């Protein structure tokens, strides 16, 4: 059985993260606003370091695309189109009206 972490991040391909989960109330200033290099490839690492400095256990998984620019969106569409995963195909179909 996998132990639950106090802080869980869904990692983004650009070094940030697309989700954060907390098992307990956490001081958001200490976790998210102390020394975080936002909009850099260090955001996830900085957040995890803050969590560990607060004595919290961490888990980082679920690498996924982060879409901040039109180039990011194009890369996501290319990856989804090339993927054999039916979930990716369904997502691409859902995005169809947006990109048409």
C-alpha positions, -999 to +999 in steps of 0.1 A: +000+000+000+013+034-009+016+060+019-003+092+014+018+124+011+010+156+029+017+176-003+011+161-038+019+178-070+009+169-105+040+178-125+040+198-157+065+193-185+079+229-180+090+224-144+059+237-129+028+218-118-008+216-128-023+205-095-016+205-058-032+184-032-029+188+006-038+163+033-038+188+061-042+226+064-009+242+054+003+278+057+000+289+021+025+317+025+052+294+037+044+268+011+036+288-020+050+323-015+084+319+001+112+316-024+092+302-053+106+311-087+072+313-104+070+309-142+103+291-143+114+255-146+120+256-108+085+262-095+077+226-087+111+219-071+109+251-051+074+242-038+085+207-029+116+221-011+093+244+009+070+215+018+100+194+030+113+224+050+079+226+067+083+189+077+057+177+052+060+145+031+058+150-006+047+132-038+053+145-073+038+125-102+014+127-131+036+145-157+014+164-181+015+193-205+013+228-193-003+251-218+007+288-214+013+298-250-001+289-285+031+270-291+024+249-260-011+243-273+003+232-307+027+207-289-002+193-269-023+188-300+006+171-318+012+148-288-025+139-286-027+132-323+003+109-322-009+090-290-024+055-292-042+061-259-080+063-263-082+088-235-059+111-255-080+106-286-111+115-267-095+147-254-084+156-289-119+151-302-132+173-274-108+200-284-119+197-320-144+226-319-119+248-303-093+243-330-116+242-360 
